[in-house]
Amino acid sequence: MGETPVEVRGLVKRYDELTAVDHVDLTVNAGDVYGYLGPNGAGKTTSLRMMLGLIRPTEGVVQLFGRDPMDGVRALEGVAGFVEAPRFYPYLSGRRNLELLAAFDGGGAASRIDSALETVELSDRAKDRVGAYSHGMTQRLGIAAALLREPRLMILDEPATGLDPAGMRDMRALIRRLSEGGMTVVLSSHQLAEVEELCNRVAIVQRGRLVYEGAIAELKRSTGGGYRLRTTDDERALQVCRAQPGIDDAKLDDGTIRFAADEESAARLSVALVESGVAIVELARQAASLEELFFRLTEDGDRTETEPAMVAQA
């Protein structure tokens, strides 16, 4: 372990008989926008709390840039973020809240208030009471507070939760700006479409255990290809599909045949269709969305408690 932003090995957190996090391994590389995903109660927030040194692991190791976050404030140099929702004094202005936080942090943090407010696009509301802020503005002020520390790594727990579509758009644009500025970002989220658009790598946890870690593109490749087919004779085409080796789960749905196959089997099918007198109107690969793959991994009843996680190297 060295200067990698986040390395987690064998991470466990138990509360009496409950195992909230169960031997999780993950790696966040420099420059990643890394999504940490899982159903409610899967252990995401508990994991993030351990990453930020807010609670102590029962077992395992967390290192942020090669340092243990439990070793004190200096171990969190270059790291910032929030777990659950950021908290501020509602009767004070956004700027005054940041001034108090900057005074606590020291190290020139006060000189970064203006740039932090500009980055999160709150400069024109900095004098307003936080109690008058929308939920999205409060979330953005939380990121501004984190930026006072000049972080190289930002850890955010559900930053888009409760936001309206405009707020989600603004949050997505903000995270993209942070990433383009060279920051590594780890975020947990239920907004899978947002994660798919923003993140290059993800970890998916279920019941505290890791079921996948790696690039989103690799996850899509590893789960096999799906195809859609439209022809001049769909009933005949469906018969050909079901008789053709390597074509699985062929179904006719509203004028479109959908099936699973590898590339070679799909190519052989196209030849078989033509030989059967069926003209192909469309034959196209249909990639599964991250949402579909997420539910496939987290709702698979055949998965056992001891089955290893899918791990892909980016």
N, C-alpha and C positions, 0 to 999 in steps of 0.2 A: 504494500500500500504506500502511495506517495502523494503526489499533488493532484490526483483525481478528485474532482469536486465532491463526489459522494461514493463511498464504498461501504456496503453493509454485508456482513457475513454471519450467518447463523442467528439472526435476530429473533429473540423470543421475549414476549411479555405475558406473564400470567397474573391473574387476579384470583387468588384462591383456586377454585377448580376450573375457572375459565381461562383458556388460552386465547388471548386476543390476537397475538402475532406469533406465528408458528414456524420458526427456522427459515426466515426470509433472507435471501441473498439477492443483492442488486448492485448495479454499477451505473452511475451517472457520469458521462464523459463531458469534458469541457465543450461548451457550445450547444449542448443538448437543450431542447425543450422537451422535457420528460414528463409524460403523463402517468400518474399513479391512480389506478382505477380499481373499482370493486363495488359490490353491492353495499348497502347500508349494513354496518356491523361487521364488515370484512376485515377491519383492523387498519384502515388507511390513516385515520387521524392519530391513532396510537403510534403508528410507525413514524409519522412526521414529528410527533412530540419527542420521540426518542432521538430522531435526527437532529433536532434543535436543542437537545440537552435538557428538555423540560421535565422528563421523567427518565428514570434509570432502567435499562433493560434487565430482564431476569437472566438472560443469557445472550451471548453474541457480542459483536463488535460493530460500532459505527465510527467511521472516520470521515471528516470533512477536510479536504485538502491535507490529508495525512494526520489530522489531529482528532482526539477524542472530545466530543462536545461536552462531556461531563467534567472536563478538566478546568472549567472556569471560563470567564469572559474572553480571555485571550485566545482560547481555542476556537471561538466563534468569529475571529477576525475574518472579514471578507464574506460573512454569511448574514443574511437577514431574511425576514418574512414574518408570516403570522399563521397561527393555527386557529381554526374556526373563524370568528369575526374579529376584526381589529376593534379596540376599545379606546374611546377618547372622552374628554370632559365635554359634555354636550353644551354647557353654558359658555364655553370659551370658543374663540374663533379657530378656524383651521390653522392659521399661521401661529396663533398663540400655543396651540397644542404641540405643533412642531418645535416651537422655541423651547418648550419645557423638555421635550424629548432630546433636543440637541444639547441642552445644558447638561442633561444626564449623561449623554454619550461623550461629550467633549471632543477633543481632537479635531476641531475645525468644522464640526457638523453644522453649526449655525450658519456658516458661510455657504452651505449647500441647500438651504431652505428654498431660495428663489428658484434654483434650477430644478429641484425636486417637484415643486408646485407646477412649474412649466411642463415638465415631462408628463405629469398626470393630468395636465390641462385643468388645473384648479386655480390658476393665478388670479382670475377675475372673481373668484368666490372665497379667496383666502381670508378676507376680513369678516365673513359671515360666521355666525355661530354654527358649530357642528350639528347642533340639535335641529337645525333647519335644512341639513343636507339630505339628499335622497340616499337610498341604500347604496346605489352605485357610486355616488360621490364619496361616501364614507369608505367604501372598499378602495377607491383610488387614493384617498388620503392615507389609508393604511400602507399602500405601496410607497407613497411619498415618504412616510415615516421610515420605511425600510431603506429607501434610497439615501437617507442621511448618512448611513454607515458606509457608503461607497461599496456595496457588495459585489462580489464576483459570482456569488450564488444566491439566488432568491428561491425560497421555499414558500409556497402559497397553498393554503387549504381551502378548496372550493371558492376561488375568488369570484366566480360568476353566479354563485347561488343567490336566488332571489332577485336577480336583475331582469328588467324588461328587455325586449329585443334590442333597443337602442343602447342600453347599458352593457349588454353582452357584446355588442359590436365595439363599443368603446374599450371594454376590457380586453377583447381580442386584439385590437389595434395596439393597445398599450403593451401587452405581453410581446407582441411581434416587435415593437420598437426596442424593448429591452434586449431581446435576443439579437436583433440586428446590431445593437451596440456592443455585442460581445459577452453579454451576461448569460450564465447558465441558469435555467429556470426549471424547477420541479414543481408540478402542480397536481393536486388531486382534484377530480371533477366528476360530476354526474352528466355533464354536457358532452356527450360522446362525439357529436358532430363538430363541436368546437375543438375537442382534443384532436380529432382526425385532421382538422385543418391546420392546427398550430404545432402539434408535436411531431418529432421525428422518431422518438422511441417511447415505449410504454412498458409498464409493469402492471399485470392484472392479478389481483388477489381475491381469493374466495375462502371464507371461513378461516382467515388468518394465514393461509398458505398461498405461496406464489404458484400461479398456474401458467403464466407466460411472462417472459421478459425479453425485449429486443425491439428491433425496428418494426414499425407498422407495416412497411412494405414486405418484410420477411414473414410476418404473421399471415398476411394475405396469401403469399406464395405457399406457405406450409400447410394451409388448410384446404388446398386443392382448388381446381378451377371449376367454375360453373358456367354454363353456356345457355344462350337463348336461341331458338330456331323458329323461323317462320317459313312456310313452304306453300306450294300450290295445292297440296293435298295433305292436310295435317293428320288425318286419321291414318292414312297409309304411312306417312312419315313416322308416326308414333310407333307403329308396328315394326318398322325397320329399326328404330332406335332401341326398342326393347329386345330385338333379336341380335343386335350388334355387340360383340365382345368389347368390354371397356367402357360401355355407356351405362351409367347407373342413375336410378331414381328419375327416369324419364316420365314427365307428366305434361299433359296438355291443359293450359290455363288461359282462357279468353283469347284463343287464336295464336298462342305462343307456346311452344314446347320448351320446357326447361329440363336440363339434365346436368349431371356431373361427369366429368371425363378429363383425362390428361390430353395434351395437345395432339399426340399421335393418334389416339382413339377418335378424337373429333375430326381429324383429317380423313381417317378411314371411313367414318360415317358419311362424310360429304360425298365420297366416291360411291358408297353403297346406295345413297339416296338417288343419285343420278342414274345408276344402273337399274334402279327400281322404277324409273320413270317419274320421279318426284323432282320438281324444280325448286331450288333453294332461293327464297326471297331474301332471307337474312340468316346468317350464322355468326354469332358474336359472343366473345367471352364476356361474362358478367361478373365483375369483381364484387365480392361481399363488402359491405360497409363495415367500419369498425364496430358499429352498434350490433350488427348481426353476429360478428365474430365474438364480441364480448359476451353476448347471451349464450352463444354456443359453448364457450369455455366455462361460464359461471353457472349454467343451468343444466349441464350434462349429468344426468343421473347415473351414467355408467362409470363416472370417474370415481376412483377409490381414494381413500384418505392417504394411502401411501404412494400413489402414482406420482412420478416426478413431474416437475414443471417443464413446460416447453421453454427452452432458452435459446435465443438466437444472438449471434454476435453481429453487431452493426459493422 
